Amino acid sequence: MQPKPLIADKLLVMTGQDPQSSTSSAESQSASVKHKVMIYTTLFVTLLLAIGLTTAIGIRWMNQRTPSSIVVFHGQASMVDAAIHISGDDGVTRAPVTIRQNEDFTTPIFLEPGSYSFTVKMGGRVIYQESMYVAEGCRYDIDMSRPPVR
């Protein structure tokens, strides 16, 4: 006597799918949906970050003031490695700039408009000193081989 086929065996023959594997298929579909949600969420957060950072950079650039004037110091061979100290009327002392031979003893300094004091020191002693007002969009050439005109 042959055993009667079970309902599950009939389903397998009719649909081509094992009824026990249908639960794993539903689980894989659920995992696939979760995977898609995670991918879309990651893309959305990345897009928001990109827009936010681009906006922050744009705002910074719009509010950034760049120096519009230039003061060019022309030195000579005896002034190699001399330091130019710059103090502004705002009370801020800028980092000293060094005169170099490879730059032909010429040192450009970009500044915003205002009053400045320039002191050139070499070996701890002052070799040149001048105060001046720097106007917007102007270039000033200072020849340090001659004393400043007062």
MOVENHU-V382959 format. One record per residue. N is the residue number from 1. RES is the residue in one letter. SS is DSSP state (a for helix, b for strand, c for the rest). OMEGA is omega in radians with two decimals (NA if undefined). BURIAL is # if it has 16 or more other C-alpha atoms within 10 Angstrom, else .. Layout:
((N:RES:SS:OMEGA:BURIAL) (N:RES:SS:OMEGA:BURIAL))
This chain:
((1:M:c:-3.12:.) (2:Q:c:3.11:.) (3:P:c:3.12:.) (4:K:c:3.11:.) (5:P:c:3.13:.) (6:L:c:3.13:.) (7:I:a:-3.14:.) (8:A:a:3.12:.) (9:D:a:3.10:.) (10:K:a:3.12:.) (11:L:a:-3.14:.) (12:L:a:-3.14:.) (13:V:a:-3.06:.) (14:M:a:-3.03:.) (15:T:a:-3.09:.) (16:G:c:3.13:.) (17:Q:c:3.08:.) (18:D:c:-3.11:.) (19:P:a:3.11:.) (20:Q:a:3.12:.) (21:S:a:3.12:.) (22:S:a:3.08:.) (23:T:a:3.11:.) (24:S:a:3.08:.) (25:S:a:3.10:.) (26:A:a:3.10:.) (27:E:a:-3.14:.) (28:S:a:3.07:.) (29:Q:a:3.10:.) (30:S:a:3.10:.) (31:A:a:3.12:.) (32:S:a:3.11:.) (33:V:a:3.11:.) (34:K:a:3.13:.) (35:H:a:3.12:.) (36:K:a:3.12:.) (37:V:a:3.13:.) (38:M:a:3.13:.) (39:I:a:-3.14:.) (40:Y:a:3.10:.) (41:T:a:3.11:.) (42:T:a:3.11:.) (43:L:a:-3.13:.) (44:F:a:3.12:.) (45:V:a:3.11:.) (46:T:a:3.12:.) (47:L:a:3.11:.) (48:L:a:3.10:.) (49:L:a:3.14:.) (50:A:a:3.12:.) (51:I:a:-3.14:.) (52:G:a:3.14:.) (53:L:a:3.10:.) (54:T:a:3.10:.) (55:T:a:3.14:.) (56:A:a:3.12:.) (57:I:a:3.12:.) (58:G:a:3.12:.) (59:I:a:3.12:.) (60:R:a:-3.14:.) (61:W:a:-3.14:.) (62:M:a:-3.10:.) (63:N:a:-3.12:.) (64:Q:c:3.10:.) (65:R:c:-3.13:.) (66:T:c:3.12:.) (67:P:c:-3.09:.) (68:S:c:-3.09:.) (69:S:b:-3.13:#) (70:I:b:3.04:#) (71:V:b:-3.11:#) (72:V:b:3.11:.) (73:F:b:3.10:#) (74:H:b:-3.12:#) (75:G:c:3.12:#) (76:Q:c:-3.04:.) (77:A:a:-3.12:.) (78:S:a:-3.10:.) (79:M:a:-3.13:#) (80:V:c:3.14:#) (81:D:c:3.00:#) (82:A:c:-3.10:#) (83:A:b:3.09:#) (84:I:b:3.11:#) (85:H:b:-3.06:#) (86:I:b:3.06:#) (87:S:b:-3.14:#) (88:G:b:3.11:#) (89:D:c:3.10:.) (90:D:c:3.12:.) (91:G:c:-3.12:.) (92:V:c:3.06:.) (93:T:b:-3.14:.) (94:R:c:3.08:.) (95:A:c:-3.12:.) (96:P:c:3.12:#) (97:V:b:-3.06:#) (98:T:b:3.07:#) (99:I:c:-3.07:#) (100:R:c:3.12:#) (101:Q:a:-3.10:.) (102:N:a:3.06:.) (103:E:a:3.12:.) (104:D:c:3.13:.) (105:F:c:3.13:#) (106:T:b:-3.10:#) (107:T:b:3.08:#) (108:P:b:3.09:#) (109:I:b:3.14:#) (110:F:b:-3.07:.) (111:L:b:2.98:#) (112:E:c:3.12:#) (113:P:c:3.12:#) (114:G:b:3.11:.) (115:S:b:-3.10:.) (116:Y:b:2.99:#) (117:S:b:3.14:.) (118:F:b:3.10:#) (119:T:b:3.12:#) (120:V:b:-3.12:#) (121:K:b:3.09:#) (122:M:b:-3.12:#) (123:G:c:3.10:.) (124:G:c:3.13:.) (125:R:b:-3.13:.) (126:V:b:3.12:.) (127:I:b:3.12:#) (128:Y:b:3.11:#) (129:Q:b:3.12:.) (130:E:b:3.04:#) (131:S:b:-3.14:.) (132:M:b:3.04:.) (133:Y:b:3.13:.) (134:V:b:3.14:#) (135:A:c:-3.11:#) (136:E:c:3.04:.) (137:G:c:-3.10:.) (138:C:c:3.05:.) (139:R:b:3.12:#) (140:Y:b:3.09:.) (141:D:b:-3.12:.) (142:I:b:3.11:#) (143:D:b:-3.06:.) (144:M:c:3.10:#) (145:S:c:3.08:.) (146:R:c:3.11:.) (147:P:c:-3.14:.) (148:P:c:3.11:.) (149:V:c:-3.14:.) (150:R:c:NA:.))
